[in-house]
Each structure stands twice: as C-alpha cells, then as structure tokens.
Amino acid sequence: MRLGAVMMWGDDLEVFRRQLRLAEDLGYEVIGIGDSPAAWHDVYVSLAVAAQEVRNATLATMVTFPFVRHPAATAGAASTLHELTGGRFQLALGVGGSGTATLGRPRPRISEVRAYLGAVRELLEGGRAEVDGFTTTPLRWARSLPIHLAADGPKALRLAGEIADGAIIGVGLSLDLVAEKVEMVREGARAAGRDPDSIEIWGMGFVSVRDTRAEANADIVAMLASTGGMGLKAPHMRALVPPHLLSAVEQLERQYTPADHLVIGSRQAQLVEELGLTDFLAGLRGVTGSPQEVRTYTEELEKLGVSCLLVPLPGPVDPEGTLRRMSAAVRG
C-alpha cells in the first residue's frame, strides 16, 4: 500500500515545511495540499513551498474545486507546478466541501463538475475551452497531466470512472462501504468503454494509530466534525445515520462553520464527543486502531483495489506522530 499525506499551511510556515520534509523522509509518495480559502493559506502558493521541500514525492491539489477559479487559472497553475516539479504534479478536483461553503454557495452539480474538469483538461492539452459561453485562448505553457476526481456519492463516483484518470474516495472502518464505492467507479469506467483497472483509486481516511481504537478515535474528532457537519446531507449519506443519532447530527450541522474546518479544539470538534457521534463517524471515515489493526485494514483496502491511502494532517492532535506511527504500522 502506497501512503500519501494531505497538508495545509496554517499558522506556522516552518511547521508546514518540517512536516513536508518528514513525510518524504518517511516514504510518503504523494503530498496533497488542501484548498479551503477561509481556513488555510492559498493552495497554489503552498504547493510552490512544497516543491522547494519535497524532491521525490508526487504533489497534488487535495482537492480544488469549480467556482473558486476559472478553468484557465486552474490549468495555468497546474501546468506551472508540473514544470516547477519536473513532472511530479497532478491535479485533483472535487465538489468543494468547506471551500464552496466559504463562497457562500452550494456544491456544484455533477454537470458542472463534468464541464469544469473537461474544460481544464482541454486547456492542459493545449486546446481551447468553452466556459460560460466564451472561448478561452490556449495556454502558452500547457502541460498534459493526470486529473483525479474526489467523489463520494454514486453519481460522482461513476463520473470519476467515466472521465478522470483516477478517483479519490472516502474510506473508513466499514470495508463494505469502500467496496461499494470502488464498484461504482468501475461501473462508470465500463459504461464509458474504459478499462476499469486503468482508473487509479486512492482512499482518504482520518488516520490515527494508538494502543487502542478508543484512543485513536479521540485524536481525530476535529476531522470527524467535518464529516458530521458537512458530509451527511446527501440522501445516500443521510440514509446511513441511525435514527437515534439524527437529532445529534442535525445539531452539529447547524453549528458547523467552515472557518473552523479541521481546527483542533474548535467548538464543533468538542460537539462530536458531547453528542456521542465519535464512533459512528469513525466508522464512516476513520482509519483508527492499534498498529496491527491498521496494518490489517490497509491490507484489506488494497485487496479492494485502493492503491494509495492518504493521511490528512490538519485535524489530528499529533500530526507528526501520526505520520511516524502510520508509516511504521504499514511498512512494518
């Protein structure tokens, strides 16, 4: 199982630089930088910093989204980073989450994600794109590069299989849910006449390795708050909420704010524990447990077709320890 890390430049630039170097030293092969304008520093400036510190790992947005930038701006930034890193950059798009909430608008429709990804790809390959009824000028320094699509719902998962080079799916302790997501990506590929095995699948889960699962779950409550506050509104996700937890989820949704997205000690992180949502949310998005439990989980994940597990650092109580313990658990 390949490992990746997802980072954001927060209060301290030197901490960000140190974590980048540590991840590469520990053998993490993908470094993703999140795009959440209200809560963290700019994604592309952060990626330029990462390019100075990381010499071998692939760098990626993790993830950017429609609306926040014109497709030409996204394609131009991606091409520049691809050149700056000697071809080690790739783009990952999604539907936004905290990013679109920052803009005060709902998440894009699937048709808008399809159009945005298509326009960015046309520009990366040196062509023109039709955007909002206008035709763009080709990029002078266009660089063709892979585009992954972060997807969670059935339509988005199938779209990833249809048009993207890879899919990034949310993973948690329920392997049955992971298997369903992988199959939806493959369904999309088959429907488009593509080889399902050609679509790379990465998983992202909220990771903590401790002596016990209870200790590990306590590490990631800020991350679980993002799932409970934003990720359970779609019908397919709402159906997973047990009736006795529905009112607690609704309260967390009402009090969730993008400005505190993944912030340790925030009120919304405290609410996860107070409302009794920790274990339920960890089942959806947690990768937690003892070293042996986590190693066994990643082996099962790989059997399902997930080739890389992404470890998000904004949110864990001990981010650098998380990197070390996860690497040791998986590498042995």
MARKOL-38816 format. One record per residue: x, y, z of N, C-alpha, C, O in turn; residue in three letters. Coordinates in pm, whole numbers, plus 50000, padded with zeros to 5 digits. Layout:
N
XYZXYZXYZXYZAla...
END
This chain:
332
500844988050000500005000050000500885012550000501705014550089Met500685020949899501375033949898500715043050000499515041950028Arg501505052150056500965061850150501135075950096502125079150030Leu500155084350124500235098550093499835106550215499205101350306Gly500205119250216499835128150326499175140550268499575145550163Ala498175145450338497475157750297497755168350402497495166350520Val498285179750357498725190150449498155203650408497705205550295Met498175212950504497835226750476498765235750555499175232550666Met499095247050496499905257050563498985265050654498125272450608Trp499185263450785498345270350882499055282150945499475291350875Gly499185282051077499735293551148501235295251130501735306451137Asp501955284451108503415284751115504015278750989503885266650965Asp504665286950908505255282250783506345271950808506455262250733Leu507145273850912508235264450937507705250650978508305240450943Glu506605250351050505985237451084505535230350956505735218350941Val504925237850866504495232350738505675226550662505605215350610Phe506775234050653507965229250584508515216550650508895207050582Arg508555216550782509095204950854508255192450829508795181550811Arg506945194150829506065182650805506205177350663506135165250641Gln506405186150567506655181850430507905173250422507895162550361Leu508985177950483510245170450479510105157050552510615146850506Arg509405157250664509225144950741508465134550660508845122850658Leu507385138750595506595129350516507445122650409507375110550390Ala508245130550340509085124550236510135115350297510405104550243Glu510735119450408511745111050473511155097550516511865087450518Asp509875097550552509215085250597508685076650483508135065950506Leu508855081450360508465073350245507075075850191506575067950111Gly506435086750233505125090150175505335094450030506175102950001Tyr504575088449940504825090149797503965100849732504235104949619Glu502935105349800502065115949750501905126349860501645122849975Val502055139049824501805150049918500705158749856500915165149753Ile499555158949920498445167049872498275179349959498475178950080Gly497885190349896497645202949968496185206749949495695207749836Ile495495208950060494075212050055493785226250010494655234950015Gly492555228549967492115241549917490875245849995489755242249960Asp491095253550100489995258450184490285272950218490885275750322Ser489875282350131490365296150138490135303450269490965311650308Pro489035300650339488755308150462489595303450579489845311050672Ala490035290950576490675285050693492185283650681492875282850783Ala492735283250558494135279950539494745288850432494025295850360Trp496085288550420496755296550319496485290950179496065279550163His496745299350078496415296049939497065282949894498235280249923Asp496285274849823496725261449786497925261849690498855253949706Val497915270849592498995270549493500285276749547501375272349511Tyr500165286849632501365292049698501935281149790503155279249797Val501065274149860501515263149947502195252149868503185246449913Ser501675249149750502295238949665503665243349615504575235149600Leu503825256349589505145261349549506145259749663507305256349640Ala505685262149786506545259649902506895244749910508045241049933Val505895236349891506115221849896507125217449791507935208449816Ala507085223549675508015219949568509455222749607510375216349557Ala509665232449697511015235449745511515225049844512725222849857Gln510595218649914510975209550022510945194849983511675186750039Glu510105191349886509865177349850510505174349716510195180949617Val511405164549711512185162049590511745149849512512085148549394Arg511005140849572510665128349504509165125449499508685119849401Asn508435129049602507005125849608506215133749503506615144749463Ala505105128049460504165135049373503415145449456502975142649567Thr503275157449401502485168049466501145169349395501045167049275Leu500115172949472498775173949413497925183549493498115185249614Ala496965189949425495885196349499495065185349564494915174549508Thr494515188149684493815177249753492655182849837492735182449960Met491595187949777491395189649633490965204049608490565211149700Val491065208149481490475220949443489125218249377488735206649363Thr488415228749338487015226749301486535237649206487165248149196Phe485425235349135484855245549047484445258049126484295257749248Pro484275268849054483775281749103484855290549165484855302649143Phe485785284649242486745293149310487765299149213488315309849240Val488015292349100488915297548997488395293848860487795283248841Arg488625302648764488295299648624489125287548580490255286048626His488595279048492489375267448445490745271148389491705263648404Pro490845282748324492145286848269493135289848381494325286948367Ala492665295648491493545298248605494015285248669495185283848704Ala493105275748683493475262748740494455255448649495465250148696Thr494165255148520495055248248426496415255048419497445248248409Ala496435268348424497695275548421498545272648544499745270548534Gly497905272648662498625269548785499145255248784500275252548824Ala498305245948736498715231848731499895229848636500835222648668Ala499845236248521500945235048424502235240748481503305234948462Ser502135251948549503305258148610503935249048715505155247348718Thr503095243248800503615234248903504175221348843505145215848895Leu503565216648736504085204748669505505207348619506375198748630His505725219248565507065222848517508015225148634509165220648631Glu507545232048737508375235048853508875222448923509995222248975Leu508055211948923508395199548994509025189048904509265177848949Thr509295192448780509855182548689508895171248657509305159848638Gly507595174648650506595164748613506005157148730505345146948709Gly506225161848853505735154648972504435160449026504065157649141Arg503735168248947502475174148995501295168248920501375165648800Phe500205166148992498955162648927497805169548998497915173749113Gln496705170548926495565178248973494515168949030494225158448972Leu493935172849141492785165549196491665175649218491835185649287Ala490525172649159489345181249169488285174549254488295162349271Leu487375182549306486265177149383485085186749378485025195549293Gly484165184749471482955193049471483015204149575482095212249581Val484075204649657484285216549737484225214949887485215217849954Gly483125210549943483035209650088483195223150154482415232350127Gly484205224450242484425237050312484755248350216484485260050243Ser485365244850101485735255050004484535262049943484495274249936Gly483545254349898482365260549840481545267649947480925277849920Thr481555262250070480855269150179481455282750205480755292250241Ala482785283950188483455296750202482885307150106482785318950140Thr482525302649987481985311649885480515314649907479925322749835Leu479915308250006478515310650035477565304749934476455309749916Gly477985294049869477135288049766477105272949783477985267149847Arg476095266449727476025251849737477105245149653477755251449570Pro477275232349676478235224749596477775224349451476585225249422Arg478735222949358478355222349217477575209849183477735199449247Pro476735210949082476035199249031477025190448954478085195048912Arg476655177848937477515168548864477795173748723478915172348674Ile476805179648659477015185048525478055196148525478815197548430Ser478105203948633479085214748643480485209148669481465214448617Glu480575198648749481875192248771482395186248640483575187648607Val481515179748566481895173948437482425184848342483465183148279Arg481695195948335482095206748244483415212848288484275215848204Ala483595214748418484815220948468486025212048442487045216648392Tyr485905199348476487015190148451487345189448303488515189448264Leu486305189048219486535188448075487245200748023488125199747938Gly486855212548074487495224948030488955225448074489825229347996Ala489225221548197490605221448246491445211748164492585214948129Val490905200048132491675190348054491975195647914493085194147864Arg490975201747850491205207547717492355217647721493205217647633Glu492375226047822493415236247834494775230047865495785234547812Leu494805219847949496075213147981496675206347859497895204847849Leu495825202447766496315195747646496555205447531496755201347417Glu496525218447562496875228447463495735233647379495955241047283Gly494515229947413493365234147334492675246347391493145252747485Gly491525249347331490645259847380489495253447456489165241747435Arg488885261047544487755255847621486595265747614486795277847614Ala485385260347609484185268547616483765269647763483445259647827Glu483765281947815483425284247955482415295647963482725306947925Val481235292748012480185302848029479875310047898479585322047897Asp479945302647788479605308447660480735315947592480535321747485Gly481915315747650483065322547593484175312347563484295302247632Phe484975315147460486055306147421487375311447472487725323047447Thr488115303147544489395307347600490495307147495490365301147388Thr491575313847527492805313047448493635301247499493675298947620Thr494305293647411495155282647459496265287647550496745298847536Pro496655279347643497765282647732499085281747658499305272547579Leu499965291147685501275290947620502125279247670502855273047593Arg502015276347801502845265747860501965254347911502125249848024Trp501055249947829500165238947870500975226147891501905223147816Ala500595218647992501245205848022500165195448048499345197048138Arg500175184847972499215174047994499595166448121500745162248136Ser498645164748212498935157948338497685151048390496575154448349Leu497845141348480496685133748529495735142448611496145151748680Pro494455139248600493425145748681492655135048757492045126148697Ile492685135848889491875127148973490615134749015490625147049024His489565127449041488315133449088487965127549224487805115449237Leu487855136149324487385131749456485885130049450485165139049408Ala485405118449492483985115249475483505107149594484245099349654Ala482215109149626481645101649737480275095949703479995084349733Asp479415103949640478095099249603478125090749477479105090949404Gly477055083249452477015074249335477285081249203478045076049120Pro476685092849180476865099749052478305104249034478885102748927Lys478885109849140480265114649130481245103049115482215104149040Ala481005092049183481875080449171481855074949029482905071648973Leu480675074048971480585069148833481215079148736481825075148637Arg481065092048764481695102148678483215100748682483865102148578Leu483775098148799485225096248808485675084748720486685085948649Ala484945073848722485295062548636485135065648490485825059948406Gly484215074648459483935077948319484965087248258485385085148145Glu485405097748333486195108348268487525111448334488345118248273Ile487785106748456489015110448526490085099748509489805088548468Ala491315103548542492415093948542492435085648670493015074848674Asp491805090848773491745083748899490635089148985490105099948959Gly490285081649088489255085749183489855086149323490695077949358Ala489415095949401489785096749541488505094849621487585102949612Ile488445084149698487225080849770487455081749921488565079349969Ile486415085149993486485084950137486435070650187485595062850144Gly487335067250279487345053750334487225054550486487615064450548Val486665043950544486525042950688486595028450729486955019750649Gly486265025950853486405012350905485445002450842485674990450849Leu484365007350780483434998450711483954995250572483845003450480Ser484534983550555485074979550425483974976850324484204977950203Leu482774973450370481664971350277481334984350203481064984050083Asp481364995550273481105008450209482195011750108481925017050000Leu483445008550143484555010850049484365002549923484535007549812Val484004989849939483814981049823482714986449732482844985749609Ala481654991749789480574997449708481075009349627480715010849510Glu481895017849688482415029549617483345025349503483255030749393Lys484225015849529485135011049425484335005549307484675008249192Val483304997949335482494992049228481785002849147481635001349026Glu481345013549210480685024349135481665031349041481295034948929Met482905033149084483925038748994484105029548873484165034248760Val484185016748899484385007148790483175006548698483325004748577Arg481975007948754480765008448671480835020148574480505018648456Glu481265031748623481395043448537482385041248425482155045448312Gly483495034648457484505031848355483965022348250484135024648130Ala483305011648293482755001948197481705008448108481655005647988Arg480855016948165479805023448087480395032647980479775034947876Ala481595037948006482255046847910483175039247815483855045447734Ala483195025947824484055018047738485515018347779486395015547697Gly485785021547906487155022047955487465009448035486565002548084Arg488735006548047489184995348129489094999448276489795008648318Asp488254992948356488124996948497489444996548573489665004548665Pro490324987448536491604986248606492564997648573493584999348639Asp492225005648471493085016948435492815029148522493585038848518Ser491745028948600491385040248685492025038348822491655029348897Ile492985046748853493675045748981492725050249092492045060349079Glu492695042849201491805046249312492635048649438493375039949484Ile492495060749491493125064349617492045065649723490915069449694Trp492405062549846491475064149957491965074750053493165076050076Gly491035082150110491385091950213490535089150338489305089250333Met491205086650447490525084350574491205092350683492345096550668Gly490505094450791491045101850905491815092050992491225083151055Phe493125093650995494025083251046494535086451185494915097851215Val494555076451270495295077051396495655062951439494815053951438Ser496895061151477497395048251525497805050051671498735057551702Val497115043051759497405043651903497345029451959497155019751885Arg497495028252089497435014952150496045008852139495904996752124Asp495005017352146493635012552135492855021052036493245032452007Thr491775015551983490945023051889490275034951956490105045451894Arg489885033552081489255044752152490205056652162489795068052140Ala491475053952194492475064752198492645070952059492745083152046Glu492685062551958492885067351821491705075951776491895086351714Ala490485071651806489305079351768489305093151833488885102951771Asn489775093951957489815106852027490755116651959490595128751972Ala491745111551886492715120151816492085127851700492575138551664Asp491025122651643490565127651513489195134351518488525135451415Ile488775138951636487415144551645487245157151559486155159551509Val488315165251542488185177051456487905173151312487185180051241Ala488485162051269488265157151134486875150851120486185152751021Met486495143351222485165137251219484075147951218482995145751162Leu484355159451278483375170351276483075174951134481945178851104Ala484075174451046483835178550908482895168950837482065173050756Ser483025156050868482105146150811480695148250865479725148350789Thr480575149750996479265151551055478625164851021477405165751008Gly479455175251007478915188550982478565191350838477675199450810Gly479265184750744479045187750602478745175450517478135176750411Met479165163650562479185152150473478015142750479478025132350413Gly476985146050558475875136750574474565142250519473495137050551Leu474635152550437473405159050389472815152450265471605152850244Lys473655146550183473155139950062472315127850100472575121550202Ala471295124650020470395113650056471105100450084470745093450179Pro472115097050003472785084150023473555083750154473735073050212His474005095550203474695096050331473705097050447473925091150553Met472625104550426471615105850531471045092150568470695089550683Arg470945083550469470385070250493471245061950587470775052050644Ala472515065750604473415058250691473305062350838473835055550926Leu472625073550864472535078751001471495070851079470325070451039Val471875064451190470885057351272469835067151327470185078451361Pro468595063051336467535072151384467855078651518467535090351539Pro468485071251609468735076951741469845087451740470025094551840His470585088751628471645098951618471255110551527472025120051512Leu470085110051468469695120151370469655134151430470155143551369Leu469085135751547469005149051607470385154351642470635166451631Ser471295145551683472665149851713473385154551587474085164651589Ala473195147351478473795151451350473235164951307473995173551262Val471945166851320471335179551281471875191151364472065202151311Glu472115188851491472685199451576474105202751532474475214551526Gln474905192651501476265195151454476245202751323477055211851304Leu475355199251232475245206351104474915221051125475465229751057Glu474015223951218473625237851242474785246151295474875258051264Arg475655240251372476725247751438478055246951364479035253051407Gln478105239451254479375238051182479695250751105478815256551040Tyr480955255151111481395267051036482665263850959483595258051015Thr482745267550830483945264850750485195271550805486305266950780Pro485035282550879486205289650932486975281251033488165283551055Ala486305271451094486965262451189487145248451132487265238751206Asp487175247450999487305234450933488625227850973489695233250947His488545216151036489695208051078490535214551187491695210951205Leu489955224051260490695231051365490555223451497489445221251546Val491695219451553491705212051680491185220951792491555232651802Ile490335215351876489815222751990488665231951959488175238952048Gly488215232251834487095240951797485815236051864485735224651910Ser484825244851870483565241051932482925229251859482345220451923Arg483035229051727482405218151653483115204751677482485194251674Gln484425205251702485145192951737484685187851874484505175851892Ala484505196951968484015193052100482625186852092482305177652166Gln481805192252001480435187251988480375172551946479475165251988Leu481325168251865481335154251821481305144951941480545135351945Val482145147952039482195139652159480975141752248480395132252300Glu480585154452265479445157352353478155151052303477305146952382Glu478005150252171476785144952112476825129752091475855123852043Leu477935123552128478035109052116478165104051973477655093351940Gly478835111851886478935108551744480275102451705480455098451589Leu481215101551798482575097651761482635084051693483195082951584Thr482085073851754482215060251699481495058951565481995052451473Asp480315064951554479575064251428480355070751314480485064951206Phe480875082851338481595089951233482925083151201483365083251085Leu483575077251300484815069851274484555057851184485405054151103Ala483395051751198483055040651110482945044850965483225037050875Gly482525057250943482385062350806483715066850748483995064250631Leu484545073750828485745079950772487005077650853488055083150818Arg486955069950959488135067851040488955055950996488415045550957Gly490265057451002491205046250987492005046151117493065052351126Val491485039151215492005040451350492185026751415491545016851377Thr493075026551514493275014151588494715012351629495525021651621Gly495035000451674496404996851709497214994951581496624993951473Ser498554994551590499354992251469498924979951391498824980451268Pro498664968851459498264956751388496884958351325496664953651213Gln495954964751394494614966951338494684975451211494014972551112Glu495494985851216495604994751100496314987750985495914989150869Val497364980151014498054972750909497104962850840497074961950717Arg496344955550919495384946050862494344953150776493974948350669Thr493884964750824492904972550748493474976750612492794975350510Tyr494704981750610495274986350482495474974650386495354976450265Thr495784962950438495914951150351494574947750287494524944350168Glu493504948550364492164945950310491764956750210491124953850109Glu492144968950239491834980150149492494978150014491894980549910Leu493744973650016494484971349892493834960249810493804961049687Glu493324949949877492644939149805491414944149731491034938449628Lys490784954649782489594960249718489934968949598489044972649522Leu491224972149579491624980049463492094994049495492335001849403Gly492234997349622492745010549661494275009749666494835001849741Val494935018049585496395016849571497185026449658498375024449679Ser496525036849710497215046749792496265051549901495115054749872Cys496745051950024495945057150135496505070650176497685071850211Leu495655080750172496035094450204495745097450350494655094850400Leu496735103050418496645106050561496525121150578497525128150562Val495355126450609495215141050626495825145550759495545139750864Pro496675155950753497295160950874496505171950943496535172351066Leu495805180950877495015190550954493945183051031493095176450972Pro493985184151162492955177451241493465168051348492975168751460Gly494465159151320494945150351427495625158351539496245168651513Pro495505153551660496115160251774497635160351762498285170051802Val498215149751708499675148251698500025145151552500255133551518Asp500065155351464500235152651321501545145651286501545136351206Pro502645150051344503925143951308504035129851365504595120951302Glu503515127851484503455114351539502565105351456502845093451440Gly501475110951403500585103251315501335098451192501195086851153Thr502125107351131502915103251015503845091751050503945081950976Leu504535093051162505505082751201504815069451233505245058951186Arg503765070051313503105057651354502425050751237502415038451229Arg501845058551145501195052351029502225045750939502005034550891Met503345052450916504395046550834504905033550896505095023650827Ser505125033751027505625021751095504605010451090504974998851073Ala503315013851105502275003451105502164996750969502014984550961Ala502245004550863502044999150728503314992650675503254982050612Val504454998950701505714993650648506244982050731507024973850682Arg505824981350859506274970550945507634973051007508134964751082Gly
END
